Amino acid sequence: MHDFRARLRRREKLLGTLLTLPDPAVAEIVAGAGFDWLFLDAEHGALETRELRAILQAVDHRVPCVVRVAAAADVPIKKALDLGAAGVIVPQVQTAEQAREVVRYARYSPQGARGVGLARAHGYGFGFADYIASANERIAVIVQVEHARAVEEIDAIVEVDGIDALLLGPYDLSASLGKMGEVDDAVVVAAIERVIERCRAVGMPLGIFGVSADAVAPYAARGCTLLVAGVDTLLIGSAARELKLALAAAVTEDR
């Protein structure tokens, strides 16, 4: 079994990429690339329950898969975990009360109120007792800081018991600050800096998403350890374009 949550809480540098495509073969291929974890996007990606199950089956236990659920609500969190996700990333958490509710949905009693069922995570029933006994210790609960209000409430959010890490969402954060897509704007940078400083003060693991390695590198240098770079669609498209340009150049040289 993986030790994703333990590594996350130790603030090891965990390198991942974001998957949005519903074809499990894409995840299976990417799983062989050596990433520490994979970010499955069920918020913006075309990943419903059936697609998530197929991806988790294709990847199996080779790489921890963490699902970004569609909302900070009971059912999507429960379903992602019952399918066998190593954890959940919950979007648009703006207050400490929301963060506490997320923990409640993700943890079994007595730490929470996660519903009990028989699903893939439980070996379809055959591994039920073992899963129930270890799930609260193994499942990672990550909330996204991606709104101006979350930055205002950050002092309280980082103190919520049961939150394993925060993940900065710079693009949604920029939009909430009236700076859509301007992630390098001084106002956005200042908001991100406030989150970084507060997480550092309390020892809360922090992550960030960027479209490239260069985009996340400065934040890794500032202490972010849960690192997500790239998106499957951009990786495929960029590689195809580079190959086309290289092929065109090679053909031209042969003439």
C-alpha positions in Angstrom: 0.0 0.0 0.0 1.1 3.6 -0.6 2.0 6.0 2.1 0.8 9.2 0.4 -0.8 10.8 3.5 2.3 10.1 5.6 4.6 11.6 3.0 2.3 14.6 2.6 2.3 15.3 6.3 6.1 14.9 6.5 6.2 17.7 3.8 8.1 15.6 1.4 8.2 17.1 -2.1 5.5 15.2 -4.0 5.4 15.7 -7.8 2.2 15.1 -9.7 0.3 16.0 -12.8 -3.4 16.6 -13.5 -5.6 14.2 -15.5 -8.9 15.3 -17.0 -9.4 12.8 -19.8 -11.8 9.9 -19.1 -9.8 7.3 -21.0 -8.1 5.0 -18.4 -5.3 4.2 -20.9 -4.1 7.8 -20.5 -3.8 7.4 -16.8 -2.2 4.0 -17.2 0.5 5.5 -19.4 1.1 8.5 -17.2 1.3 6.2 -14.1 4.5 4.8 -15.6 6.2 8.2 -15.8 7.5 8.1 -12.2 5.2 10.7 -10.6 4.6 10.5 -6.8 0.9 11.0 -7.3 -1.8 11.7 -9.9 -4.5 14.5 -9.6 -7.8 13.2 -11.0 -10.0 16.2 -11.8 -13.7 15.3 -11.3 -14.5 19.0 -10.9 -13.6 20.4 -14.3 -12.6 17.1 -16.1 -15.1 14.7 -17.8 -14.7 12.2 -14.9 -17.8 10.8 -13.4 -18.1 7.7 -11.2 -17.6 5.2 -13.9 -14.6 6.9 -15.4 -13.0 7.4 -12.0 -13.4 3.7 -11.2 -11.8 2.7 -14.5 -8.9 5.0 -14.0 -8.3 3.8 -10.5 -8.5 0.2 -11.7 -6.0 0.9 -14.5 -3.5 2.6 -12.3 -4.2 0.2 -9.4 -1.7 0.7 -6.5 1.3 1.8 -8.7 0.7 5.5 -8.0 -1.6 7.2 -5.4 -4.5 8.9 -7.1 -6.2 11.8 -5.4 -9.5 13.0 -6.7 -10.6 16.6 -6.9 -14.3 16.2 -6.2 -17.0 18.4 -7.8 -18.0 20.2 -4.6 -17.5 20.3 -0.8 -20.3 17.9 -0.3 -21.0 14.5 1.3 -21.8 12.4 -1.8 -18.9 13.3 -4.1 -16.4 12.9 -1.3 -17.8 9.6 -0.2 -18.0 8.2 -3.7 -14.4 9.2 -4.6 -13.1 7.5 -1.4 -15.3 4.4 -1.8 -13.8 4.0 -5.3 -10.3 3.7 -3.7 -8.9 7.2 -4.1 -5.9 7.9 -1.9 -7.5 11.2 -0.9 -9.7 14.0 -1.9 -9.0 17.6 -3.0 -12.0 19.7 -2.2 -12.5 23.0 -4.2 -13.7 26.4 -3.1 -13.3 25.9 0.7 -13.6 29.4 2.0 -14.2 29.1 5.7 -13.1 27.0 8.7 -16.6 25.7 9.0 -16.6 24.4 5.4 -13.2 22.8 6.1 -14.6 21.0 9.2 -17.5 19.7 7.2 -15.1 18.3 4.6 -13.2 16.4 7.3 -16.5 15.1 8.7 -17.5 13.8 5.3 -14.1 12.1 4.7 -13.5 10.4 8.0 -15.3 7.5 9.6 -16.7 7.7 13.1 -15.6 8.8 15.7 -13.4 11.3 13.7 -16.2 12.1 11.2 -19.4 10.8 9.7 -18.4 9.2 6.4 -21.1 6.8 5.3 -20.3 3.1 5.4 -20.8 1.0 2.3 -19.2 -1.8 0.4 -17.3 -0.7 -2.7 -14.0 -1.0 -4.5 -12.0 0.5 -1.6 -13.3 -2.2 0.7 -12.4 -5.0 -1.7 -16.1 -5.2 -2.5 -16.7 -6.4 1.0 -13.8 -8.9 1.3 -11.4 -6.3 2.7 -14.0 -4.3 4.6 -12.6 -4.7 8.1 -9.0 -3.9 7.1 -10.1 -0.8 5.2 -12.3 0.6 7.9 -9.6 0.1 10.5 -7.0 2.0 8.5 -8.9 4.5 6.3 -8.8 7.4 8.7 -5.0 7.2 9.0 -4.4 6.6 5.2 -6.9 8.9 3.5 -5.5 12.4 2.7 -7.9 15.4 3.0 -6.8 18.4 1.1 -8.7 21.7 0.7 -8.2 24.3 -2.0 -7.5 27.9 -1.2 -8.7 29.6 -4.4 -10.9 32.5 -3.3 -10.3 35.9 -1.7 -12.5 34.9 1.2 -10.4 31.8 1.9 -7.3 34.1 2.1 -9.2 36.3 4.6 -10.1 33.3 6.7 -6.8 31.5 6.3 -5.8 31.9 10.0 -8.9 29.8 11.0 -8.7 27.3 8.1 -5.2 26.2 8.9 -6.2 25.4 12.5 -8.9 22.9 11.5 -8.1 19.4 12.8 -8.0 16.7 10.2 -6.9 18.9 7.2 -3.7 17.3 5.9 -2.8 20.0 3.4 -3.9 23.1 1.5 -3.6 23.5 -2.3 -3.4 26.9 -3.8 -5.6 27.5 -6.9 -3.9 30.5 -8.4 -6.2 30.9 -11.4 -9.5 30.9 -9.5 -7.9 33.0 -6.8 -6.9 35.6 -9.4 -10.5 35.6 -10.8 -11.9 36.2 -7.3 -9.6 39.1 -6.9 -10.7 40.7 -10.2 -7.4 39.7 -11.9 -8.6 36.8 -14.1 -5.6 34.8 -15.2 -3.1 37.4 -14.0 -1.4 35.1 -11.5 1.7 37.3 -11.4 -0.2 40.4 -10.5 1.0 42.0 -7.3 -2.5 41.6 -5.7 -2.6 37.9 -6.4 1.0 37.4 -5.4 0.4 39.1 -2.1 -2.6 36.9 -1.4 -0.6 33.8 -2.2 2.2 35.0 0.0 -0.2 35.4 2.9 -1.3 31.8 2.6 2.3 30.6 2.3 3.4 32.5 5.4 0.5 31.3 7.5 1.0 27.7 6.5 4.7 28.0 7.3 3.9 29.4 10.7 1.8 26.4 11.7 3.6 23.7 9.8 0.7 23.0 7.4 1.7 21.3 4.1 1.0 23.5 1.1 0.7 22.8 -2.6 0.2 24.6 -5.8 -0.8 23.9 -9.4 1.0 25.4 -12.4 0.8 24.7 -16.1 4.5 23.9 -16.3 7.5 23.0 -14.1 8.8 26.5 -14.4 5.5 27.8 -13.1 5.6 25.8 -9.9 9.4 26.0 -9.2 9.3 29.4 -7.5 6.7 28.1 -5.1 8.6 24.9 -4.4 11.5 27.2 -3.4 9.1 29.0 -1.0 8.2 25.8 0.8 5.3 24.3 -1.3 5.7 20.5 -1.3 2.5 19.2 -3.0 3.3 20.1 -6.6 1.1 19.7 -9.6 2.5 20.6 -13.0 0.8 20.2 -16.4 -2.5 18.8 -17.7 -2.9 15.6 -19.7 -4.5 17.5 -22.6 -1.6 20.1 -22.8 1.0 17.3 -22.5 -0.4 15.4 -25.4 -1.0 18.5 -27.5 2.4 20.0 -26.8 4.2 16.8 -27.6 2.2 16.4 -30.9 3.0 20.0 -31.9 6.7 19.6 -31.1 6.8 16.3 -33.2 5.1 18.0 -36.1 7.5 20.9 -36.1 10.5 18.5 -35.8 9.1 16.4 -38.6 8.5 19.4 -40.8 12.1 20.6 -40.2 13.5 17.2 -40.9 11.6 16.9 -44.2 12.7 20.4 -45.2 16.4 19.6 -44.5 16.1 16.5 -46.7 15.1 18.5 -49.7 
